[in-house]
Amino acid sequence: MPDTQISAIICTHNRDNYLGAAIDSLLSQDFAAGFEVVVVDNGSKDNTKQVVEQRLENPRLKYIYEPILGLSVARNTGAKASSGEIFAYLDDDAVASECWLQILDSAYQSNPKLAIAGGKVTLLWPEQTQPPRWLSPGLASNLGAYDLGDRVISIEKPGDTPRGLNYSIRRSFLDQIGGFDTNLGRVGKNLLSNEELQMTELALEKGWEVAYLPDALVAHNVSPERLKRSWFFSRGWWQGISECYREQLAGKAGTGQLQRGSERFIRGLYKAVQHYSDPAERFDKLVYAYGQIGYLNAAIQGLLSTKK
C-alpha cells in the first residue's frame, strides 16, 4: 500500500483462539489515513493461518510466515515487510481501542523526536474469574497491566517504558539501532523479556523521546494458565535471566553481578517475611527473590563462558 502511514503489526505464536479478535480490532480502526495490518506467524502449529485467511479479503491485511522462533525475530520480520513510517505492535491476545492508531499517529506527527510510544493497558479476565487474592499490583504488570495515569507523560526512566503488547516505534529509529535485539524477547515458552526497556535506554541515550499516551488504550486477555502461581515463578525466573543478559549487553558483566543478585535475593526474602500477613505482597516478594536465582544462574553461566 503506497500511501501507508502506519503499519499495525501482530506477531503471533499458537494463539488462534485470541488472534481473530486482535486482527478485527485493527481492521476496524477509526483512522482516516492509510494503514496496513501485518500478521507475522512465528512458527505456529495451530489454526493461525486459517484465522488470517478468513480475513484476507480485506486489502489492508497481510500474512507472513516466520519459521525462526523469537518475538524479537518476528518483530524485525514484521518491520521489514511493512511500508509505514511508524510500526504499531499489538499482541495477539490483545484488543485495541478503535482510535488506537489515530492517537499513536498524531503523537508522532506532532513530535519528530518521538521514537517510542505506548498507551494504557487494562486486563480482560476469563469469564467468571476474579483476580486472585495473592496477585499484587506489581505482579499484575506481568500480565500486561500498565497505567501511569490519565495524562501524557514523557518517559525518562526506562523502567516506566510502554508495554510490548501496546507498543509503537518510529522506523528511522529502529533502523538507526539495527532492529530489535534477538538476544532479548520471548522465544517459545522461554519468557525472556526486557527488550522494550533496552530500546528506551537506547532512545534516551541517542537524544530521542519516549511517551506514554493514556488514550491509546488496549485491553489484554489474561489466559487461565497465567493465573497459577507456578506461571509467575517461571515469569520471575526469566525476568531475572533477562535482566542479567541486558546488563551483559550493556558491558556490566562480571563478578559484580553475583553481589548484586545475592543482595537482591536476600532483600526479597526479607521483605516476604515482613509482608507475611499480606498474601499479595508476600507472594510478590517471593517471586522477586526467585527471579534473582535466575539472574544469578545466568551470571554464573556468563562468567564460566568467559573463562573457556
PyMOL commands that set and color helices and strands:
alter all, ss='L'
color gray80, all
select helices_A, chain A and resi 16-27+48-53+71-81+100-110+137-143+158-160+171-177+195-205+224-227+229-249+256-274+279-306
alter helices_A, ss='H'
color red, helices_A
select strands_A, chain A and resi 4-12+34-41+61-65+86-90+94-96+114-124+153-154+166-170+209-221
alter strands_A, ss='S'
color yellow, strands_A
deselect
rebuild
show_as cartoon
